[in-house]
Amino acid sequence: MTLDDKKRVLREMVLHRRFEERCYQAYIERKIGGFLHLYPGQEACCNGVMEAARPGHDYVITGYRDHIHAIKCGADPKAVMAELYGKETGSSKGRGGSMHIFDVAHRFMGGYALVGGPFPLAAGIAKAIQMKGGDEISICFLGDAANNQGVFHETLNMSKLWNLPVLFVCENNLYGIGTALARSTAVPEQYKRVCSYGIESAQCDGQDVDVVYEHARTAVEHVRSGKGPFFLELMTYRYRGHSMSDSRGYRSREEEEEWKKRDPLIILRDRLIAAGALTAEEYQGIESTTDAYIENEVIAFAESSPEPSVADLEKYVLA
């Protein structure tokens, strides 16, 4: 990435962080209901991978920590926030909520509440690409704890057997809800688990967007060139709990502080300042502008949007 690319990515990452923190506040204010899984701390993962891919062209699917993936693919932050508010102007017309953000126009094929649910869908999307002869790839973002699901192994097997154009990106934040990965998984290094399927894999630092980008570029080129699936494991950390009901009592505050020393936003900010491409004052300006945009446009849009009509209760129900 050029320095201009990195400055743009930094602005996006600030937007993503402030968007999620504002979601936290809105939840506390009881303006957002249901479940809410936030992304702060993991911003380098989605941004690094999607910078190496083609947002809006490649297909993306993920689990329930999905707001930022949708926005990075091109979804309007206002529509995403309105969905969290349960409003008619939301990305799923207020019917899906936090765990079910969709933007098919930008080929974001959804967040899924069912653990392991996206795996076979990602392979199915890749199979459709293969049959149509397109140059797109299917990108499946997944958490570390979902990989003990049987469907994970079934999907990997079929993906390799059919040589599908699918990239599996494991955002390993070390915990499955409140269970440390080492307590639930015999081989905690996720990238090692795919060797039995003959799938190429790699592991890297998920806090540094430059490192993620370089590894993702290799992975994306592998998949897009017809060499079959690739599994990329990104070592990262969620600063908040699994969801809003999580007190984080299973991990120490010392551990959290150590990870915050490697904040993905600060790593990139300091790198740009050291390169003379950014000043501390400019960064403060980015934060201020972002806060104003979220409050005056994103939140204002969500709060002023209409509630779904009771008359439309069954409108989008399939059966």
WOTAQUI-V616264 format. One record per residue. N is the residue number from 1. RES is the residue in one letter. PSI is psi in degrees with one decimal (999 if undefined). Layout:
# WOTAQUI-V616264
((N,RES,PSI) (N,RES,PSI))
This chain:
# WOTAQUI-V616264
((1,M,142.7) (2,T,169.8) (3,L,-35.7) (4,D,-40.3) (5,D,-44.7) (6,K,-35.8) (7,K,-40.7) (8,R,-44.6) (9,V,-39.3) (10,L,-43.5) (11,R,-41.0) (12,E,-40.8) (13,M,-36.5) (14,V,-43.2) (15,L,-45.7) (16,H,-42.8) (17,R,-48.2) (18,R,-34.3) (19,F,-48.6) (20,E,-40.1) (21,E,-33.5) (22,R,-31.5) (23,C,-41.6) (24,Y,-47.2) (25,Q,-43.7) (26,A,-33.0) (27,Y,-43.3) (28,I,-35.7) (29,E,-1.3) (30,R,29.4) (31,K,-19.6) (32,I,131.8) (33,G,-178.6) (34,G,-151.8) (35,F,149.9) (36,L,116.5) (37,H,118.2) (38,L,160.0) (39,Y,-6.2) (40,P,132.4) (41,G,-23.3) (42,Q,11.3) (43,E,-32.2) (44,A,-24.5) (45,C,-62.6) (46,C,-44.4) (47,N,-43.0) (48,G,-41.9) (49,V,-46.9) (50,M,-24.0) (51,E,-30.0) (52,A,-19.3) (53,A,-159.5) (54,R,88.9) (55,P,134.9) (56,G,-13.4) (57,H,-50.9) (58,D,152.0) (59,Y,136.3) (60,V,138.9) (61,I,149.1) (62,T,-173.6) (63,G,-143.4) (64,Y,-8.9) (65,R,72.5) (66,D,-6.5) (67,H,-48.3) (68,I,-34.5) (69,H,-41.4) (70,A,-46.5) (71,I,-40.8) (72,K,-30.3) (73,C,-14.3) (74,G,-1.1) (75,A,144.5) (76,D,122.7) (77,P,-31.4) (78,K,-42.3) (79,A,-35.0) (80,V,-45.5) (81,M,-39.6) (82,A,-35.2) (83,E,-41.8) (84,L,-33.2) (85,Y,-8.0) (86,G,31.9) (87,K,159.2) (88,E,-27.4) (89,T,3.7) (90,G,166.2) (91,S,-26.8) (92,S,30.8) (93,K,32.1) (94,G,4.2) (95,R,-15.8) (96,G,-43.4) (97,G,-166.5) (98,S,-41.6) (99,M,-1.5) (100,H,54.3) (101,I,134.0) (102,F,147.5) (103,D,81.3) (104,V,-31.8) (105,A,-31.8) (106,H,14.9) (107,R,28.7) (108,F,107.7) (109,M,16.0) (110,G,156.6) (111,G,148.9) (112,Y,131.5) (113,A,-27.1) (114,L,120.3) (115,V,124.6) (116,G,-7.6) (117,G,-39.1) (118,P,-20.5) (119,F,-58.5) (120,P,-28.7) (121,L,-39.4) (122,A,-40.9) (123,A,-37.5) (124,G,-41.2) (125,I,-43.4) (126,A,-37.7) (127,K,-39.3) (128,A,-41.7) (129,I,-46.0) (130,Q,-43.5) (131,M,-32.5) (132,K,-14.9) (133,G,24.9) (134,G,169.7) (135,D,9.8) (136,E,166.2) (137,I,160.1) (138,S,128.0) (139,I,122.0) (140,C,108.6) (141,F,132.9) (142,L,157.3) (143,G,164.8) (144,D,-38.4) (145,A,-20.6) (146,A,-13.9) (147,N,-2.0) (148,N,-0.2) (149,Q,141.4) (150,G,-33.8) (151,V,-24.4) (152,F,-48.7) (153,H,-36.8) (154,E,-41.0) (155,T,-42.4) (156,L,-42.3) (157,N,-48.7) (158,M,-35.0) (159,S,-41.0) (160,K,-39.8) (161,L,-39.4) (162,W,1.2) (163,N,51.8) (164,L,148.5) (165,P,70.3) (166,V,133.5) (167,L,119.0) (168,F,123.2) (169,V,110.0) (170,C,112.3) (171,E,91.5) (172,N,98.4) (173,N,16.3) (174,L,-10.8) (175,Y,140.5) (176,G,100.4) (177,I,-106.4) (178,G,12.7) (179,T,123.1) (180,A,140.9) (181,L,-38.6) (182,A,-19.4) (183,R,-16.3) (184,S,-13.8) (185,T,125.3) (186,A,-36.2) (187,V,93.4) (188,P,-29.2) (189,E,101.3) (190,Q,-35.6) (191,Y,-21.3) (192,K,-20.1) (193,R,-16.1) (194,V,-1.8) (195,C,-29.3) (196,S,-13.3) (197,Y,2.7) (198,G,26.0) (199,I,132.6) (200,E,142.4) (201,S,163.8) (202,A,159.2) (203,Q,142.6) (204,C,172.5) (205,D,120.0) (206,G,5.7) (207,Q,-16.4) (208,D,110.5) (209,V,-29.8) (210,D,-41.3) (211,V,-44.1) (212,V,-44.8) (213,Y,-46.2) (214,E,-41.8) (215,H,-38.4) (216,A,-36.8) (217,R,-42.8) (218,T,-43.8) (219,A,-44.5) (220,V,-43.3) (221,E,-38.5) (222,H,-49.6) (223,V,-45.4) (224,R,-25.4) (225,S,0.5) (226,G,13.9) (227,K,1.8) (228,G,-170.3) (229,P,160.9) (230,F,144.6) (231,F,118.8) (232,L,122.6) (233,E,125.7) (234,L,119.5) (235,M,112.4) (236,T,-168.0) (237,Y,133.4) (238,R,127.1) (239,Y,-32.5) (240,R,179.8) (241,G,179.2) (242,H,-45.7) (243,S,-175.6) (244,M,-18.9) (245,S,4.2) (246,D,119.6) (247,S,-7.8) (248,R,29.1) (249,G,-10.1) (250,Y,-5.1) (251,R,152.6) (252,S,152.5) (253,R,-26.6) (254,E,-40.7) (255,E,-43.9) (256,E,-42.3) (257,E,-35.7) (258,E,-41.4) (259,W,-32.7) (260,K,-17.8) (261,K,-17.0) (262,R,46.2) (263,D,127.4) (264,P,-32.3) (265,L,-42.5) (266,I,-37.4) (267,I,-48.2) (268,L,-41.8) (269,R,-50.5) (270,D,-33.5) (271,R,-40.7) (272,L,-37.4) (273,I,-43.0) (274,A,-30.6) (275,A,-3.0) (276,G,13.9) (277,A,-4.6) (278,L,149.0) (279,T,162.5) (280,A,-35.4) (281,E,-40.4) (282,E,-40.2) (283,Y,-42.4) (284,Q,-36.5) (285,G,-39.4) (286,I,-44.1) (287,E,-45.0) (288,S,-44.7) (289,T,-40.3) (290,T,-44.9) (291,D,-41.9) (292,A,-41.7) (293,Y,-45.9) (294,I,-42.9) (295,E,-46.7) (296,N,-20.4) (297,E,-53.9) (298,V,-55.6) (299,I,-42.1) (300,A,-40.9) (301,F,-46.0) (302,A,-42.6) (303,E,-29.0) (304,S,-9.0) (305,S,152.0) (306,P,150.9) (307,E,153.7) (308,P,146.2) (309,S,139.0) (310,V,-29.4) (311,A,-21.1) (312,D,18.7) (313,L,-39.5) (314,E,8.1) (315,K,-41.7) (316,Y,17.1) (317,V,124.8) (318,L,-42.0) (319,A,999))
